């Protein structure tokens, strides 16, 4: 009897102990899987215990952590669906050749950090849809195992020290909607496979060292609403983007793009093309973009008459046309949108007087117009002759269009026909000339024979 009571007491103790252990285990309101809890702690260790992750341990209720601007963890069921962390290791300046396989003191994570280990850990969250790791000092090449994050819809690794080419394995993330790799040290071309991501709506690769021309596949990324490739070394013409009917923000500033001005859709809200090599006129189609709020084409090589309808677009707030060679007279009665807050038309070749809608001083409006040839203004202007001479010099050469294959074949056929005809005529003339010479020779020979025979006595001719 005593033994049975002892066994029963031991069983109860074991049961209570198990219950207490389960109650204190780091399950959370969403009952996070133990494997994911351990993965989070490994993640904390791989990132070398950033301050924002201080205090994490086995008993942390990860799904119950209050959301903040620096840390957001979202759970669904027993899995993590969002992991967003903002650290304090933002790049202070772009290192010219990248980190190149070593860490930078007080900026990146240590030399013991492994970006491959980081993504091995992240692959243990199969339900992860949003991954945002910003300013954490992450350095190295993006590993090929990034493709294991197959459920990810948002991938934000901005403001780190990631270098190298953007791996093709990213193209396997078919659910990707937002790809932000800005403010890193990536180089090489903008990958052509971006057009194969069917749901991609935001692409931000700005502030890197990307080079080469833009792929034509950018124009087939139908769901794209935001495209930023500014502050790279990209060159050549921008592909036709008029088919991107939902594109609202285009930022290609600080590159070497041009000379052709990009073709865009009508839903565009912001256009930033400053500090490039765009030439010729601003297309008139831009003036029909009723939703356009910000338009910056400063520091290019644009010529031709200034596009006056830009000033009165119903949504325009910011307009910067400075540092070009735009010409024309600004009419005094020109209308401006009342919501226009900032205008910069300085350093062009404009003449006439400053329109009243731009001359009005207001605390809510900034207007710069120096470096033109305007009359009666308070800001510095050139002499009228300067703008006249420069306007003549600024006339662009005609655009050379490449002939299409069919047109090229037609031109070659016509040229070949002309050459063949010329050769035939030359041969015909040669034959005629030969016949004429032969006829003349025969006539001359006969005439000579008659003359010779007449000069000999008939008797001699008979004896002969």
PyMOL commands that set and color helices and strands:
alter all, ss='L'
color gray80, all
select helices_A, chain A and resi 2-24+34-46+51-53+62-64+115-122+144-148+168-172+192-196+216-220+284-288+308-312+356-359+384-393+405-455+458-463
alter helices_A, ss='H'
color red, helices_A
select strands_A, chain A and resi 71-76+79-86+130-134+139-141+154-156+161-164+178-180+185-188+202-204+209-212+226-228+233-236+249-251+256-257+270-272+279-280+294-296+301-305+318-320+325-330+342-344+349-353+366-368+373-375
alter strands_A, ss='S'
color yellow, strands_A
deselect
rebuild
show_as cartoon
